[in-house]
Every structure is written in structure tokens, then in C-alpha cells.
Amino acid sequence: MNVDILTLFFIMSIALIIQAGSLFTQYKLNRSFRGLGWWVMGNLAVAAGCVVNLFRAADFLLPFVVIGGNILFLSSFLFFYIGIKHFFASDEKRLPLYILGGLFLAAISHFTLIDNSPAARVLVFSSTMAALSFLNTGTLISYRKKTEEDLIRSEQLYRSILAASPDGITITDLEGRIRMVSPTARTMFGINSKENLTGKDNLDFLVAEDRDRARTNIALMFQGVFTGPGEYRGVRSDGSIIDIESNAEFIKDSAGSPTGLVMIIRDIGECKRAEAQQRRHAAIQLVQSKIAEAALVAATLNDFYADVHKWVGHVLPTKNFYIALLDESTHQIVRPYCVDQMNIVSRQRPVGNGLTEYVMRLGKVFHASQTELASLRQSGEVSQQVAPVHEYLGAPLKDSTGKSFGVIALNSVGDDPPIREEDLDVLSIIATQVSLEIDRKQLEEKLKLQATTDELTGLFNRRAVSDKIQAEFEGFQRSGSQFSLVIADIDFFKHVNDLHGHNAGDFLLRSVAHELAQAVRDCDTISRWGGEEFLCLLPSTDIKMALSIAERMRSSIFEKTFSWDDNQLSITLTFGVAAVNERDTVDSLIHRADQALYWGKKTGRNRVVNGNDLDAISIPPERVTWNTTWESGNKTIDEQHRKLLELVTHLLDLSILQAPDSQISSQLDRLLEHVVGHFSTEEEIMANIGYAETKAHAEIHANLTTDALMLRETFLKGDLKPVAFFEFLVGKVLMGHLLTEDVKFFPLTRQ
């Protein structure tokens, strides 16, 4: 094909202009140059191929020109193919590309391998590129039109979604200026549909205190930190506050860069009110459980009332709170618990026409403002002056029969929060529970009083005072705080019952109890110990002071005459006194006081005896009683053991009564004679039953006998008190030997 160079360049220039026009159209439509580099490289390769073909006239260069030109033209095809793939907008429009590309490749191959005409190559290339450019431009225009139609449909769908969404939606730019607001969002904030919000700051619709937090959360979004939904307080057009939940997300372009923000706004006011109601119900349930728990653990009703006040304060304003009860016995309104900052509530007053009585008559929860209270006073229904009170809330306390016996109430004064409508139901619920707990607590205290009080005298009973003695003794062990006991017994009380009857005896017991209670201090505890005996616990009292108090009690009874049925009864009391020491147990202390009383009875009555000075009980002896677990199963041995205990106890009695030495010595001889005889009999029985340790046991008997004889000699010389002999016999012979050595052969005697 013979075409001059200028014609070829003209054709190529036309093709390049068409290509440039196609690329420009692409940029205008899509704002991008897809495949531009590959187009440039393809055109450069074609131009280079044409230049190389200019040297075909030189025969020595012909092989190089043909090979180089063919390589450049084939390379241009590869570059154009890659560029065309990028050039077209969508895969479904590439079929014409593949058809034209195939024709182009066939034509280039023909003119390269068969015809070998550079001019033909240039013409084929240029015409193909021009056709492709026209094709691509038409495709882009069609694609853009379809895209615009899709965008219109998408926008219509988008606006429908905005209008139908139950949540408010706001679209802003990256600075937070409003672009669009959904109808739901306008309704949520009370904004007229005609009001133009474009350009306004989205955060202006939040309360000032929440704006900084919202800005912080948005700033964190720009840093890639997901903050999740946030709760804020919104401001409606009328100035009212609404609780909202807002969740923000970026609007991004095709390259993924943020171009704006979409805010999803939900009105959570109803939800928060429901949550608040649930929390309030949970708080009320907690208060109820705590009140029930307090009723179980509170030591007294006053402690219980304090706990009620503490827990009611979790759900109600209780700066001024009181519990008022009707005391029918005194016809008084008493307030056992009252927290009154304004000092407007009396602690006790006669039953009258006050708010407490009004609520009790009303029989249901009552709430009144200051104006309503004034109206009640003017009408005469209430006469109580409560001028500083802004509001009053009270609920009746009722027993199991529905009868009102008191009121639980609170006053709102000063800057106290206002009483809400729902507070009425809360106080009513609490009052019902408190009524039950008070009723139960009063019954408990009544039962406790019955359990700890002597019914006849009204004094503490033996059980109650024993607990107090134990507690005092534990205090002595911890801190060394001394205390004393006084046991008193009415002398010849049986004669009073025999002469005047048991009613007179009961009268006398009550009278003596009253006199003794008057004679002791407030810190002392007087109790009925049993029968005609009384015990007085004297804390922080040494023996000297205890003797003085006991003497005062003895004198008051001695000087008193009691009138019964036209008879004048004069009686006396005998007292035993003991102060605690470091060797004591509770039992030994009581025993010493009891022994001192016993000593006073034996030595004339109507006296006070110091248990700390009695030789017989200077080291407190314990009376021992026979225990069936000590029985060996052998009748002879058991009878001898019981006899031994009987003789030892008699020796103790002689010692306490300070019997003559001759009588005590005689008792010691009988004891020793019994011990020696018992040991001999026991050894014979052990030998008969085949006890392997009989010989060793006999040696122990011999040693005990020797010790007993030595103690007897010491006693006869006057160097030993009888109580020491008693302790030896109880500790070494009876308790020590029997329970450590004798028990070893009991399995044989029990067979």
C-alpha cells in the first residue's frame, strides 16, 4: 500500500484527536482517566514503529527494521488492549471491544507477517482506535444516563425510607451543619415542617451540658474509635427536654472518604421512664426486704424504727420523719422515733385533734400541701399547728384487725424535694409492712419479757440474770473489771405461808422485790433466783462495796413492816456476798455466794456474810454428785464408790459449818477406814477377774493411802484446813483415781 508520510501522520493525528475527545468525555462524565497511561504508551509504540519503518530503504537495516517495527506494533496492541479494558466502564460493555480487538489483531498480523506494509498497519490501527473511541464514548453516555436514572430511583427510595422511619434521621456535613432532617426528627423536636434547618448546627438541639460530650464522641469517630449509641438530652422548640439516643455513621464517597454524617435519633423518654419505674420498684422491694431484715436483727423497737428511717430514705424524702403511736393505757400520742430538723413535732402529747389522729381516722394514706393543711385547720378537722410545713405525707399503721394504732409520716420543709403522686403508694406499701413488723416486734418483746421476767415479782428471772452474769464474767476475763454477787433469802418464809396462806407469801415476795429494787443502784440487776431467794448482780463493785449494798438492803427490809389482811408482817433476810477473783468460774462464784448465804442461815440469819472470807470456801470447793457413767458393773465396787462420795460430802458440810475438830477428825477416820477397806476389796476383785495390772494398781492404792495418812497427821497438828483434805479426796482419790485408773478394769467387771 503506497501512502505518503504526511497522509499517514494526518490519519494518525485524526485518530489521536478522536481518542483525546473520548478521554475528555470520560473525564466529564466520570471525573477520571481510566487507562490513560496505557493509551499513551500504545500511541508512542505505534509512532516508534512508523519511524523505524522509515529506514526500510537501507538494505543492511531491513532485517532490523522489520523485526523492530513488528515488535513495536505488536507491543502497541498489548498496551491498547490493557488500556481499553480500563477505558470501558463495565464488563457487560466489553463485547464490542473483544470483536474489534480481534479484527485489529488479525489485520495487524496480516500486514506484519504477510503484506508487511507499515502504511496499512497505521491505517488499520488508526481506524480501529477511532472506532473504539466512538464506541467507548457512546457506552459512557449510555452508562451515565442509566446511572442517573438509578440515582433518581435510589433517592426516591431513600426519601421514602426517611419519611417512613420511626426514628429521626438527620444528615449533616462533616462540620455538623444540617443538610436534611427527616419528618420524624422534626416531629420529635417539635419543629414545623416548613422551617428551614439547612446550615444550622446539629448540636444546637442538645442541652448545653451535653454538647461537649457529643463533640468528643464525634471526634473519636474521626479517629476510628467506635463510641456506639450515646444518650443525650434534646431541647424541643418549646424549650421542653426530651431524652434521646443518637447513633452516628459516616457517609462516604466511592473512594471511601467521609463526606458527611448521618444521625439516627430515637426518643427514649418512655424507655427511660420505664427504666426509672423499674429501678424505683426494685428500690421499694429492696427497702421492704431491708425492713423485714431489720425487724429480725434489731435488738429493740427503737433500733427497728431507726432502720426503717434509714431505708425509707432511699425512696422518699425523709429529712423530717417520725413514727407516732397511740398509747391507749395513758391516752397519749407518743413518738418513739422522730427526726425533726424544724423542731415542730412534739415527742409526746395527749390524744387530741392532730394530724396523727386525723390520718388514723381516715384509715388511708394522706397527702396535703401547706394550703390544704391550713384549710383543714380552718375547718376544725385538725387543730395542730404545722406552719413551717410545705407538704405532709402520712399513712396509718394498722394491726391485724385493721384498727389504726399509729402513723408513719414525713414533713416536707425548706428546700426538701416535693412529694410526688407515686410517693403516696410507696408510703402506703411501707406502712403496711412496718405495721406487720411492729406488731410482730411488739409480740417478740412481750414474749422476750415473759421469758426473762419473773411473773410474780416483775424482776428478772434466773435465766435472764444468768446470762447477765455470764456476760459480766466474760468482761472480767477480758478487762479485769470486777463485779460481785449478792444472794438473799427470806428467813422463815415457810412460816408465813403456813400461818397466812400462799397469797400472803406472794404478797411478801412482791413487796420484798420492790424494796430490794429500791435499795440498789440503777446499774445493778436484781432478780428472783428461785423460791424465796433473790440474786443481785453488782457490776464494777468490789467486795467492800458489795457488803455495804447488801447491808443497806438488809436494813431496809429489817426496818420495814408489811401490811397484809390486817396483819403486820415483819421479816428478815440473810445475805451471802462474793466478789469475783481470777480463780473463779461463774459456777464457783455463785457457789461461794450461796455457801456464804448457807453459812449465814446456820449462824443465826438476818445477817450479811462475806463469802470471800470463809475459810471453807477460800478455794471454792465443788460439790460432786454421782454420775452413772462411773459405774463399773460390779455391785460391791459401785456401792463403795457411792459411800466414799457420801462421806466426802459430809466432811465438806462439817467444814462449812465449822464443826468441832473432834467431829471432823472422827469423820476423817471413818473416811480413811472406808478408803483402805475399799482398796483391799477392789484389789481382790481385780485379781479374781484376771486384771493384768492388778499389782501396779495396788501400788497406786498404797501411795494414795500413805498421802491420806500424812494429810490426817498434818490436820491433827492444826496445820491443815479440812477443805484441803476434801480437795485431796475429791481430786486425787474420787475423781482422779476412779476416772483414770479404775476405769481401766471396768470392761472386765461389766462383762
Secondary structure, DSSP 8 states (H G I E B T S, - for coil): ----HHHHHHHHHHHHHHHHHHHHHHHHHHS--TTHHHHHHHHHHHHHHHHHHGGGGSGGGHHHHHHHHHHHHHHHHHHHHHHHHHHSS-GGG-HHHHHHHHHHHHHHHIIIIIS--HHHHHHHHHHHHHHHHHHHHHHHHHHHHHHHHHHHHHHHHHHHHHHH-SSEEEEE-TT-BEEEE-HHHHHHTT--TTS--TTSBGGGGB-HHHHHHHHHHHHHHHTT-----EEEEEE-TTS-EEEEEEEEEEEE-TTS-EEEEEEEEEE-HHHHHHHHHHHHHHHHHHHHHHHHHHHHH-SSHHHHHHHHHHHHTTTS--SSEEEEEEETTTTEEEEEEEE-TT--S-SEEES-SSHHHHHHHHTS-EEEEHHHHHHHHHHTS-----TT-SEEEEEEEE-TTS-EEEEEEEEE-TT-----HHHHHHHHHHHHHHHHHHHHHHHHHHHHHHHHB-TTT-SB-HHHHHHHHHHHHHHHHHH---EEEEEEEETTHHHHHHHH-HHHHHHHHHHHHHHHHHHS-TT-EEEEEETTEEEEEEET--HHHHHHHHHHHHHHHHT--EEETTEEE---EEEEEEE--TT--HHHHHHHHHHHHHHHHHTTSSSEEETTT-GGGSS--------GGG--S-HHHHHHHHHHHHHHHHHHHHHHTT--HHHHHHHHHHHHHHHHHHHHHHHHHHHHTT-TTHHHHHHHHHHHHHHHHHHHHHHHTT-S-HHHHHHHIIIIIIIIIHHHTGGGTHHHHT-
